[in-house]
Amino acid sequence: MGFNEFMTKLFGNKSQRDLKEITPYVDKIKAVYPSIQKLSNDELRAKTDEIKQRIQDYVADERAKLKRWKWCWKRYFQKSFLS
C-alpha cells in the first residue's frame, strides 16, 4: 500500500469528502421538501419573495458591519502612521 492509498483510506477521496460535507444540507432540503410541495404557485411566489427579502436584510447587515470595520481600520492606521 502506497502513501496515496493510505491517505485515501484515512481521509477518503475528494468525492467522499464532498459528499460528507453536503449531506447535512441535502437532509435539510429533503425534510422541508414536502411542505414546499404542498404550496400553491401563488404561495410559492410569496415564499420566494420572503426568502429574497431575508437575504437582502442579511446582506445589508453584513455590509454595514463591513463598513464599520473598514472605518475602524482606516482610523487605526491613520493614527498609527501619522502619530
C-alpha positions in Angstrom: 0.0 0.0 0.0 1.5 3.3 -1.1 1.2 6.7 0.6 -1.7 7.9 -1.6 -3.7 4.7 -0.9 -3.1 5.1 2.8 -4.2 8.7 2.8 -7.3 7.9 0.8 -8.2 5.2 3.3 -7.6 7.5 6.2 -9.3 10.7 4.8 -11.4 9.4 1.9 -11.2 10.6 -1.7 -12.4 14.0 -2.9 -15.9 12.9 -3.8 -16.4 11.2 -0.4 -15.3 14.3 1.4 -17.6 16.5 -0.8 -20.5 14.1 -0.1 -19.8 14.2 3.6 -19.8 18.0 3.5 -23.1 18.4 1.6 -25.1 15.6 3.2 -26.4 17.7 6.1 -27.8 20.3 3.6 -29.4 17.6 1.4 -31.0 16.2 4.5 -32.4 19.6 5.5 -33.8 20.1 2.0 -35.4 16.6 2.0 -37.1 17.4 5.3 -38.5 20.7 4.0 -39.5 19.5 0.6 -42.9 18.0 1.5 -44.1 21.3 3.0 -42.9 23.2 -0.1 -44.5 20.7 -2.4 -47.9 21.5 -0.9 -47.7 25.2 -1.7 -49.7 26.6 -4.5 -48.0 28.7 -7.2 -49.0 32.0 -5.5 -47.9 30.8 -2.1 -44.6 29.7 -3.6 -44.1 33.1 -5.2 -44.8 34.8 -1.8 -42.4 32.4 -0.1 -39.7 33.2 -2.7 -40.2 36.9 -2.1 -40.0 36.4 1.6 -36.7 34.5 1.2 -35.3 37.2 -1.1 -36.1 39.8 1.5 -34.5 37.8 4.3 -31.3 37.5 2.2 -31.3 41.2 1.4 -31.7 42.1 5.0 -28.9 39.8 6.0 -26.6 41.2 3.3 -27.4 44.7 4.3 -26.5 43.9 7.9 -23.2 42.3 6.8 -22.4 45.3 4.6 -23.0 47.6 7.5 -20.7 45.6 9.7 -18.0 45.6 7.0 -18.3 49.4 6.6 -17.8 49.9 10.3 -14.8 47.6 10.3 -13.3 49.5 7.4 -13.9 52.8 9.1 -12.2 51.4 12.3 -9.2 50.1 10.4 -8.8 53.3 8.5 -8.8 55.4 11.7 -6.4 53.0 13.4 -3.9 53.1 10.6 -4.2 56.9 10.2 -3.4 57.3 13.9 -0.6 54.7 13.8 1.2 56.1 10.8 0.5 59.8 11.3 1.5 59.9 15.0 
